[in-house]
């Protein structure tokens, strides 16, 4: 677990992660409302070289940003696995870019085996506890 003490630190950590990602990477980003998923997403996009402003795809379900690699940013809160497949959104999970999925528990069985799970928890101090479930990525951040 990594603790960030400000939005700036959260963005910086996410940017570092973004810079380490390669084609086909899938990030499953979990956290309650207000935990900092959008802030994290903005940093991840910056690490991928995205210059466009990044916001939550809550109402559009999918937003695509161009950078060093395309970023497919999904919010699947209102979907289930069947509707995900019906809309063809599952193709982005195996696309040529990086797929960032918010509320991934809604589509668990569709996620690739190599998915990197990242959980954000807002602490009472205002800090964020960020858990990264990928040994390779975590070791890269700690070196």
LINVENHU-V841061 format. One record per run of one state. SS is the DSSP state (a for helix, b for strand, c for the rest). FROM is the first residue (numbers start at 1). LEN is the number of residues. If there is no record, write none. Layout:
# LINVENHU-V841061
[[SS:FROM:LEN] [SS:FROM:LEN]]
This chain:
# LINVENHU-V841061
[[c:1:1] [b:2:3] [c:5:2] [a:7:14] [c:21:5] [b:26:5] [c:31:6] [a:37:11] [c:48:14] [b:62:4] [c:66:5] [b:71:5] [c:76:5] [a:81:6] [c:87:2] [a:89:6] [c:95:3] [b:98:5] [c:103:1] [a:104:7] [c:111:5] [b:116:7] [c:123:5] [b:128:6] [c:134:1] [a:135:8] [c:143:1]]
